[in-house]
């Protein structure tokens, strides 16, 4: 299992378009991936799950992955968030 915490810096947080980019990227990995905010953990491959967290600018989230490509998944998703979801 691999975990990393990142701060969301973009204006809208993990709302519609950024959340879509995030879940699409998460679905590229074979491992299981979750996103945590506080004591809530949801499947990072589920758009509704990610949206349900209500992540806004300035909040920190943890990306958790478990499986064969876990480290690459976490690093890639954290980088996506850090770059304000720019490809």
SVG drawing of the C-alpha trace seen along z (x, -y; Angstrom):
<svg xmlns="http://www.w3.org/2000/svg" viewBox="-22 -30 28 36">
<polyline fill="none" stroke="black" stroke-width="0.4" points="0.0,0.0 1.3,-3.5 -0.1,-6.8 0.6,-10.4 -1.1,-13.6 -1.5,-16.6 -3.2,-20.0 -5.9,-21.0 -4.9,-24.4 -7.2,-24.9 -10.1,-27.4 -13.0,-24.9 -11.5,-22.0 -12.5,-18.5 -15.8,-19.5 -17.2,-18.4 -14.3,-18.8 -11.3,-18.3 -13.0,-15.3 -13.6,-13.8 -10.0,-14.2 -9.0,-12.7 -11.2,-9.6 -10.2,-9.0 -6.5,-9.0 -7.2,-6.8 -8.9,-4.3 -5.7,-3.9 -4.1,-1.9 -4.6,1.7 -4.3,1.2 -7.1,0.2 -7.1,-3.6 -8.9,-5.6 -9.0,-9.2 -9.4,-10.3 -10.6,-13.5 -10.7,-13.4 -12.2,-10.1 -13.9,-9.4 -12.4,-7.2 -14.0,-6.7 -13.0,-4.8 -10.9,-7.2 -12.2,-5.5 -15.8,-6.5 -16.8,-10.0 -19.8,-10.1 -17.5,-9.0 -15.0,-11.7 -17.7,-14.4 -19.3,-13.2 -16.2,-14.3 -16.9,-17.9 -13.2,-18.8 -12.6,-22.5 -9.6,-24.8 -7.1,-24.6 -8.2,-21.2 -5.7,-18.3 -6.5,-14.9 -4.7,-11.6 -4.3,-9.3 -4.1,-5.6 -3.3,-2.8 -2.8,1.0 -1.6,3.2 1.1,3.8 1.3,0.2 0.4,-1.5 3.4,-3.9 3.1,-5.1 -0.7,-5.6 -0.3,-7.7 2.5,-9.8 0.7,-10.4 -2.6,-11.4 -0.8,-13.7 1.1,-15.4 -2.2,-15.9 -3.7,-17.6 -0.5,-19.7 -0.6,-20.9 -4.2,-22.1 -5.3,-19.2 -3.4,-20.4 -2.1,-17.5"/>
</svg>
